[in-house]
Amino acid sequence: MGFISLVYNSQLGRYGGDIAISVYAVISSIMTFVIMPASGISQGIQPILGNNYGCGNYKRVMQTFRQATVLSLVLVLQEQRRMYAKRPA
């Protein structure tokens, strides 16, 4: 994400100035906290999936993958809903 931030910062600096760069930094930091639970779940299931795949238990691999996907989506969508609900009028 470093290269993308570099491109964003150069364009924001050119067209929006210091305030635009500051706003982007704040939004980027907030989004990091929103996505962090999904990233943790993704990293946490990797050994479980690998172990079950190695044992040939493919049904359990798919079951774990689906459960982790649903849990990640619920957590991220819930946090985004919470963020937008507190938006000032």
N, CA, C and O atoms as CSV, one atom per row, in Angstrom:
chain,resi,resn,atom,element,x,y,z
A,1,MET,N,N,0.821,-1.190,0.000
A,1,MET,CA,C,0.000,0.000,0.000
A,1,MET,C,C,0.861,1.248,0.000
A,1,MET,O,O,0.332,2.352,-0.129
A,2,GLY,N,N,2.151,1.112,0.138
A,2,GLY,CA,C,3.041,2.259,0.151
A,2,GLY,C,C,3.062,3.014,-1.167
A,2,GLY,O,O,3.058,4.244,-1.180
A,3,PHE,N,N,3.085,2.275,-2.285
A,3,PHE,CA,C,3.109,2.928,-3.592
A,3,PHE,C,C,1.817,3.685,-3.860
A,3,PHE,O,O,1.838,4.796,-4.391
A,4,ILE,N,N,0.699,3.084,-3.492
A,4,ILE,CA,C,-0.595,3.747,-3.689
A,4,ILE,C,C,-0.666,5.028,-2.857
A,4,ILE,O,O,-1.143,6.057,-3.335
A,5,SER,N,N,-0.195,4.961,-1.624
A,5,SER,CA,C,-0.191,6.160,-0.776
A,5,SER,C,C,0.702,7.245,-1.361
A,5,SER,O,O,0.373,8.429,-1.290
A,6,LEU,N,N,1.822,6.847,-1.936
A,6,LEU,CA,C,2.718,7.813,-2.567
A,6,LEU,C,C,2.027,8.522,-3.728
A,6,LEU,O,O,2.128,9.741,-3.867
A,7,VAL,N,N,1.329,7.758,-4.558
A,7,VAL,CA,C,0.616,8.348,-5.689
A,7,VAL,C,C,-0.512,9.254,-5.191
A,7,VAL,O,O,-0.678,10.371,-5.681
A,8,TYR,N,N,-1.283,8.770,-4.219
A,8,TYR,CA,C,-2.370,9.597,-3.662
A,8,TYR,C,C,-1.829,10.889,-3.065
A,8,TYR,O,O,-2.365,11.967,-3.318
A,9,ASN,N,N,-0.774,10.780,-2.276
A,9,ASN,CA,C,-0.228,11.974,-1.634
A,9,ASN,C,C,0.298,12.979,-2.650
A,9,ASN,O,O,0.114,14.184,-2.478
A,10,SER,N,N,0.947,12.502,-3.700
A,10,SER,CA,C,1.452,13.447,-4.703
A,10,SER,C,C,0.296,14.138,-5.425
A,10,SER,O,O,0.355,15.341,-5.677
A,11,GLN,N,N,-0.751,13.388,-5.756
A,11,GLN,CA,C,-1.894,13.994,-6.439
A,11,GLN,C,C,-2.695,14.907,-5.504
A,11,GLN,O,O,-3.141,15.983,-5.903
A,12,LEU,N,N,-2.868,14.462,-4.264
A,12,LEU,CA,C,-3.582,15.308,-3.303
A,12,LEU,C,C,-2.786,16.583,-3.011
A,12,LEU,O,O,-3.366,17.658,-2.863
A,13,GLY,N,N,-1.479,16.463,-2.929
A,13,GLY,CA,C,-0.657,17.650,-2.717
A,13,GLY,C,C,-0.738,18.617,-3.872
A,13,GLY,O,O,-0.735,19.833,-3.678
A,14,ARG,N,N,-0.812,18.075,-5.077
A,14,ARG,CA,C,-0.877,18.925,-6.269
A,14,ARG,C,C,-2.233,19.615,-6.394
A,14,ARG,O,O,-2.293,20.806,-6.698
A,15,TYR,N,N,-3.320,18.881,-6.162
A,15,TYR,CA,C,-4.654,19.431,-6.417
A,15,TYR,C,C,-5.421,19.857,-5.167
A,15,TYR,O,O,-6.329,20.683,-5.259
A,16,GLY,N,N,-5.074,19.309,-4.002
A,16,GLY,CA,C,-5.860,19.612,-2.813
A,16,GLY,C,C,-5.101,20.322,-1.715
A,16,GLY,O,O,-5.707,20.993,-0.880
A,17,GLY,N,N,-3.788,20.188,-1.698
A,17,GLY,CA,C,-2.990,20.848,-0.683
A,17,GLY,C,C,-2.839,20.010,0.577
A,17,GLY,O,O,-3.166,18.823,0.608
A,18,ASP,N,N,-2.335,20.665,1.610
A,18,ASP,CA,C,-2.032,19.993,2.871
A,18,ASP,C,C,-3.266,19.436,3.568
A,18,ASP,O,O,-3.208,18.369,4.178
A,19,ILE,N,N,-4.366,20.143,3.480
A,19,ILE,CA,C,-5.587,19.691,4.148
A,19,ILE,C,C,-6.071,18.375,3.522
A,19,ILE,O,O,-6.491,17.472,4.246
A,20,ALA,N,N,-6.018,18.257,2.216
A,20,ALA,CA,C,-6.450,17.031,1.539
A,20,ALA,C,C,-5.568,15.849,1.946
A,20,ALA,O,O,-6.069,14.742,2.146
A,21,ILE,N,N,-4.264,16.078,2.066
A,21,ILE,CA,C,-3.354,15.013,2.496
A,21,ILE,C,C,-3.665,14.594,3.924
A,21,ILE,O,O,-3.643,13.404,4.239
A,22,SER,N,N,-3.953,15.553,4.788
A,22,SER,CA,C,-4.292,15.245,6.176
A,22,SER,C,C,-5.590,14.446,6.280
A,22,SER,O,O,-5.678,13.494,7.055
A,23,VAL,N,N,-6.579,14.830,5.510
A,23,VAL,CA,C,-7.856,14.109,5.519
A,23,VAL,C,C,-7.660,12.682,5.021
A,23,VAL,O,O,-8.230,11.748,5.585
A,24,TYR,N,N,-6.866,12.505,3.980
A,24,TYR,CA,C,-6.586,11.164,3.466
A,24,TYR,C,C,-5.884,10.315,4.525
A,24,TYR,O,O,-6.197,9.133,4.671
A,25,ALA,N,N,-4.944,10.897,5.261
A,25,ALA,CA,C,-4.232,10.153,6.308
A,25,ALA,C,C,-5.187,9.699,7.408
A,25,ALA,O,O,-5.080,8.571,7.888
A,26,VAL,N,N,-6.105,10.550,7.807
A,26,VAL,CA,C,-7.071,10.191,8.849
A,26,VAL,C,C,-7.998,9.083,8.362
A,26,VAL,O,O,-8.231,8.109,9.078
A,27,ILE,N,N,-8.524,9.223,7.157
A,27,ILE,CA,C,-9.429,8.207,6.611
A,27,ILE,C,C,-8.708,6.877,6.436
A,27,ILE,O,O,-9.273,5.819,6.713
A,28,SER,N,N,-7.482,6.928,5.984
A,28,SER,CA,C,-6.703,5.708,5.807
A,28,SER,C,C,-6.462,5.002,7.141
A,28,SER,O,O,-6.524,3.775,7.214
A,29,SER,N,N,-6.188,5.768,8.186
A,29,SER,CA,C,-5.989,5.179,9.511
A,29,SER,C,C,-7.267,4.537,10.040
A,29,SER,O,O,-7.217,3.453,10.621
A,30,ILE,N,N,-8.386,5.178,9.851
A,30,ILE,CA,C,-9.665,4.635,10.308
A,30,ILE,C,C,-9.990,3.347,9.552
A,30,ILE,O,O,-10.440,2.373,10.155
A,31,MET,N,N,-9.768,3.336,8.248
A,31,MET,CA,C,-10.065,2.146,7.451
A,31,MET,C,C,-9.160,0.976,7.834
A,31,MET,O,O,-9.556,-0.182,7.707
A,32,THR,N,N,-7.948,1.275,8.301
A,32,THR,CA,C,-7.061,0.211,8.767
A,32,THR,C,C,-7.684,-0.510,9.950
A,32,THR,O,O,-7.619,-1.737,10.022
A,33,PHE,N,N,-8.284,0.222,10.877
A,33,PHE,CA,C,-8.929,-0.401,12.029
A,33,PHE,C,C,-10.182,-1.181,11.630
A,33,PHE,O,O,-10.527,-2.168,12.280
A,34,VAL,N,N,-10.858,-0.751,10.579
A,34,VAL,CA,C,-12.053,-1.456,10.125
A,34,VAL,C,C,-11.670,-2.800,9.498
A,34,VAL,O,O,-12.351,-3.802,9.714
A,35,ILE,N,N,-10.593,-2.821,8.732
A,35,ILE,CA,C,-10.196,-4.020,8.002
A,35,ILE,C,C,-9.368,-4.975,8.863
A,35,ILE,O,O,-9.237,-6.148,8.514
A,36,MET,N,N,-8.815,-4.509,9.963
A,36,MET,CA,C,-7.931,-5.329,10.799
A,36,MET,C,C,-8.563,-6.642,11.288
A,36,MET,O,O,-7.884,-7.667,11.235
A,37,PRO,N,N,-9.817,-6.678,11.759
A,37,PRO,CA,C,-10.389,-7.966,12.185
A,37,PRO,C,C,-10.459,-8.999,11.055
A,37,PRO,O,O,-10.195,-10.181,11.278
A,38,ALA,N,N,-10.811,-8.562,9.858
A,38,ALA,CA,C,-10.874,-9.492,8.731
A,38,ALA,C,C,-9.484,-10.021,8.394
A,38,ALA,O,O,-9.330,-11.193,8.050
A,39,SER,N,N,-8.496,-9.181,8.490
A,39,SER,CA,C,-7.123,-9.622,8.238
A,39,SER,C,C,-6.674,-10.631,9.289
A,39,SER,O,O,-6.005,-11.609,8.956
A,40,GLY,N,N,-7.025,-10.410,10.534
A,40,GLY,CA,C,-6.675,-11.342,11.596
A,40,GLY,C,C,-7.344,-12.692,11.419
A,40,GLY,O,O,-6.724,-13.733,11.635
A,41,ILE,N,N,-8.609,-12.676,11.025
A,41,ILE,CA,C,-9.320,-13.936,10.782
A,41,ILE,C,C,-8.675,-14.674,9.615
A,41,ILE,O,O,-8.489,-15.889,9.670
A,42,SER,N,N,-8.340,-13.949,8.576
A,42,SER,CA,C,-7.717,-14.558,7.405
A,42,SER,C,C,-6.391,-15.222,7.758
A,42,SER,O,O,-6.114,-16.335,7.310
A,43,GLN,N,N,-5.580,-14.553,8.549
A,43,GLN,CA,C,-4.300,-15.138,8.943
A,43,GLN,C,C,-4.493,-16.277,9.943
A,43,GLN,O,O,-3.710,-17.226,9.959
A,44,GLY,N,N,-5.512,-16.188,10.760
A,44,GLY,CA,C,-5.749,-17.216,11.766
A,44,GLY,C,C,-6.239,-18.543,11.205
A,44,GLY,O,O,-5.955,-19.598,11.771
A,45,ILE,N,N,-6.977,-18.498,10.088
A,45,ILE,CA,C,-7.505,-19.748,9.547
A,45,ILE,C,C,-6.518,-20.462,8.632
A,45,ILE,O,O,-6.742,-21.618,8.273
A,46,GLN,N,N,-5.441,-19.803,8.251
A,46,GLN,CA,C,-4.502,-20.424,7.318
A,46,GLN,C,C,-3.924,-21.746,7.838
A,46,GLN,O,O,-3.903,-22.719,7.084
A,47,PRO,N,N,-3.457,-21.825,9.083
A,47,PRO,CA,C,-2.967,-23.131,9.544
A,47,PRO,C,C,-4.072,-24.180,9.656
A,47,PRO,O,O,-3.827,-25.366,9.432
A,48,ILE,N,N,-5.280,-23.751,10.000
A,48,ILE,CA,C,-6.404,-24.691,10.094
A,48,ILE,C,C,-6.720,-25.256,8.716
A,48,ILE,O,O,-6.906,-26.463,8.560
A,49,LEU,N,N,-6.780,-24.378,7.720
A,49,LEU,CA,C,-7.053,-24.831,6.364
A,49,LEU,C,C,-5.934,-25.731,5.846
A,49,LEU,O,O,-6.194,-26.764,5.228
A,50,GLY,N,N,-4.698,-25.335,6.100
A,50,GLY,CA,C,-3.566,-26.132,5.627
A,50,GLY,C,C,-3.525,-27.516,6.250
A,50,GLY,O,O,-3.243,-28.498,5.564
A,51,ASN,N,N,-3.800,-27.599,7.525
A,51,ASN,CA,C,-3.798,-28.883,8.222
A,51,ASN,C,C,-4.899,-29.793,7.684
A,51,ASN,O,O,-4.664,-30.968,7.404
A,52,ASN,N,N,-6.088,-29.246,7.544
A,52,ASN,CA,C,-7.199,-30.054,7.047
A,52,ASN,C,C,-7.022,-30.425,5.577
A,52,ASN,O,O,-7.417,-31.515,5.162
A,53,TYR,N,N,-6.446,-29.550,4.804
A,53,TYR,CA,C,-6.193,-29.867,3.398
A,53,TYR,C,C,-5.155,-30.991,3.291
A,53,TYR,O,O,-5.291,-31.907,2.481
A,54,GLY,N,N,-4.120,-30.897,4.125
A,54,GLY,CA,C,-3.096,-31.939,4.130
A,54,GLY,C,C,-3.638,-33.292,4.554
A,54,GLY,O,O,-3.152,-34.324,4.092
A,55,CYS,N,N,-4.629,-33.304,5.421
A,55,CYS,CA,C,-5.251,-34.564,5.875
A,55,CYS,C,C,-6.297,-35.078,4.888
A,55,CYS,O,O,-6.829,-36.176,5.049
A,56,GLY,N,N,-6.582,-34.277,3.871
A,56,GLY,CA,C,-7.576,-34.695,2.884
A,56,GLY,C,C,-9.004,-34.423,3.307
A,56,GLY,O,O,-9.939,-34.959,2.712
A,57,ASN,N,N,-9.184,-33.602,4.324
A,57,ASN,CA,C,-10.518,-33.292,4.835
A,57,ASN,C,C,-11.045,-32.034,4.115
A,57,ASN,O,O,-11.149,-30.966,4.718
A,58,TYR,N,N,-11.370,-32.173,2.837
A,58,TYR,CA,C,-11.734,-31.030,2.004
A,58,TYR,C,C,-13.071,-30.408,2.401
A,58,TYR,O,O,-13.279,-29.207,2.230
A,59,LYS,N,N,-13.956,-31.217,2.921
A,59,LYS,CA,C,-15.257,-30.699,3.351
A,59,LYS,C,C,-15.074,-29.712,4.512
A,59,LYS,O,O,-15.719,-28.665,4.555
A,60,ARG,N,N,-14.200,-30.057,5.437
A,60,ARG,CA,C,-13.945,-29.166,6.569
A,60,ARG,C,C,-13.202,-27.904,6.133
A,60,ARG,O,O,-13.399,-26.835,6.712
A,61,VAL,N,N,-12.351,-28.024,5.116
A,61,VAL,CA,C,-11.665,-26.853,4.571
A,61,VAL,C,C,-12.697,-25.852,4.056
A,61,VAL,O,O,-12.631,-24.666,4.379
A,62,MET,N,N,-13.641,-26.328,3.263
A,62,MET,CA,C,-14.657,-25.429,2.706
A,62,MET,C,C,-15.580,-24.879,3.788
A,62,MET,O,O,-15.995,-23.721,3.722
A,63,GLN,N,N,-15.900,-25.697,4.774
A,63,GLN,CA,C,-16.755,-25.247,5.871
A,63,GLN,C,C,-16.069,-24.135,6.663
A,63,GLN,O,O,-16.691,-23.121,6.979
A,64,THR,N,N,-14.805,-24.322,6.978
A,64,THR,CA,C,-14.051,-23.307,7.726
A,64,THR,C,C,-13.901,-22.040,6.896
A,64,THR,O,O,-14.037,-20.933,7.416
A,65,PHE,N,N,-13.624,-22.201,5.620
A,65,PHE,CA,C,-13.470,-21.049,4.740
A,65,PHE,C,C,-14.756,-20.232,4.662
A,65,PHE,O,O,-14.725,-19.004,4.731
A,66,ARG,N,N,-15.878,-20.918,4.519
A,66,ARG,CA,C,-17.169,-20.209,4.455
A,66,ARG,C,C,-17.485,-19.494,5.768
A,66,ARG,O,O,-17.936,-18.348,5.762
A,67,GLN,N,N,-17.251,-20.165,6.884
A,67,GLN,CA,C,-17.524,-19.546,8.184
A,67,GLN,C,C,-16.644,-18.318,8.402
A,67,GLN,O,O,-17.118,-17.294,8.894
A,68,ALA,N,N,-15.385,-18.412,8.044
A,68,ALA,CA,C,-14.478,-17.281,8.211
A,68,ALA,C,C,-14.859,-16.125,7.300
A,68,ALA,O,O,-14.760,-14.962,7.691
A,69,THR,N,N,-15.295,-16.442,6.086
A,69,THR,CA,C,-15.712,-15.399,5.153
A,69,THR,C,C,-16.945,-14.667,5.674
A,69,THR,O,O,-17.007,-13.438,5.631
A,70,VAL,N,N,-17.907,-15.410,6.159
A,70,VAL,CA,C,-19.129,-14.793,6.686
A,70,VAL,C,C,-18.801,-13.943,7.921
A,70,VAL,O,O,-19.287,-12.819,8.046
A,71,LEU,N,N,-17.985,-14.473,8.821
A,71,LEU,CA,C,-17.619,-13.729,10.019
A,71,LEU,C,C,-16.872,-12.445,9.667
A,71,LEU,O,O,-17.136,-11.396,10.254
A,72,SER,N,N,-15.951,-12.520,8.724
A,72,SER,CA,C,-15.212,-11.323,8.304
A,72,SER,C,C,-16.145,-10.280,7.711
A,72,SER,O,O,-16.045,-9.097,8.038
A,73,LEU,N,N,-17.051,-10.712,6.841
A,73,LEU,CA,C,-17.993,-9.773,6.229
A,73,LEU,C,C,-18.891,-9.122,7.272
A,73,LEU,O,O,-19.137,-7.917,7.221
A,74,VAL,N,N,-19.378,-9.916,8.212
A,74,VAL,CA,C,-20.252,-9.372,9.256
A,74,VAL,C,C,-19.506,-8.333,10.081
A,74,VAL,O,O,-20.039,-7.258,10.354
A,75,LEU,N,N,-18.280,-8.644,10.479
A,75,LEU,CA,C,-17.518,-7.702,11.301
A,75,LEU,C,C,-17.214,-6.410,10.554
A,75,LEU,O,O,-17.377,-5.323,11.109
A,76,VAL,N,N,-16.776,-6.515,9.309
A,76,VAL,CA,C,-16.429,-5.317,8.541
A,76,VAL,C,C,-17.663,-4.481,8.234
A,76,VAL,O,O,-17.634,-3.260,8.383
A,77,LEU,N,N,-18.742,-5.118,7.808
A,77,LEU,CA,C,-19.959,-4.372,7.497
A,77,LEU,C,C,-20.572,-3.731,8.734
A,77,LEU,O,O,-21.110,-2.626,8.664
A,78,GLN,N,N,-20.491,-4.421,9.864
A,78,GLN,CA,C,-20.998,-3.864,11.109
A,78,GLN,C,C,-20.195,-2.627,11.511
A,78,GLN,O,O,-20.771,-1.625,11.937
A,79,GLU,N,N,-18.897,-2.691,11.379
A,79,GLU,CA,C,-18.059,-1.544,11.740
A,79,GLU,C,C,-18.284,-0.377,10.785
A,79,GLU,O,O,-18.312,0.776,11.217
A,80,GLN,N,N,-18.441,-0.658,9.511
A,80,GLN,CA,C,-18.725,0.421,8.566
A,80,GLN,C,C,-20.080,1.050,8.847
A,80,GLN,O,O,-20.230,2.269,8.762
A,81,ARG,N,N,-21.051,0.241,9.176
A,81,ARG,CA,C,-22.378,0.776,9.531
A,81,ARG,C,C,-22.269,1.676,10.750
A,81,ARG,O,O,-22.885,2.741,10.801
A,82,ARG,N,N,-21.481,1.246,11.738
A,82,ARG,CA,C,-21.286,2.031,12.942
A,82,ARG,C,C,-20.608,3.368,12.624
A,82,ARG,O,O,-20.950,4.405,13.192
A,83,MET,N,N,-19.649,3.317,11.711
A,83,MET,CA,C,-18.941,4.556,11.342
A,83,MET,C,C,-19.881,5.544,10.663
A,83,MET,O,O,-19.866,6.734,10.978
A,84,TYR,N,N,-20.688,5.063,9.743
A,84,TYR,CA,C,-21.566,5.963,9.012
A,84,TYR,C,C,-22.764,6.411,9.838
A,84,TYR,O,O,-23.352,7.452,9.546
A,85,ALA,N,N,-23.137,5.653,10.858
A,85,ALA,CA,C,-24.255,6.045,11.719
A,85,ALA,C,C,-23.883,7.232,12.588
A,85,ALA,O,O,-24.754,8.022,12.952
A,86,LYS,N,N,-22.616,7.375,12.928
A,86,LYS,CA,C,-22.170,8.474,13.790
A,86,LYS,C,C,-21.757,9.700,13.007
A,86,LYS,O,O,-21.145,10.617,13.554
A,87,ARG,N,N,-22.085,9.717,11.749
A,87,ARG,CA,C,-21.710,10.835,10.885
A,87,ARG,C,C,-22.479,12.085,11.326
A,87,ARG,O,O,-23.695,12.022,11.504
A,88,PRO,N,N,-21.788,13.223,11.506
A,88,PRO,CA,C,-22.495,14.440,11.907
A,88,PRO,C,C,-23.373,14.966,10.781
A,88,PRO,O,O,-23.051,14.819,9.601
A,89,ALA,N,N,-24.475,15.575,11.161
A,89,ALA,CA,C,-25.443,16.075,10.184
A,89,ALA,C,C,-24.998,17.365,9.550
A,89,ALA,O,O,-25.705,17.914,8.705
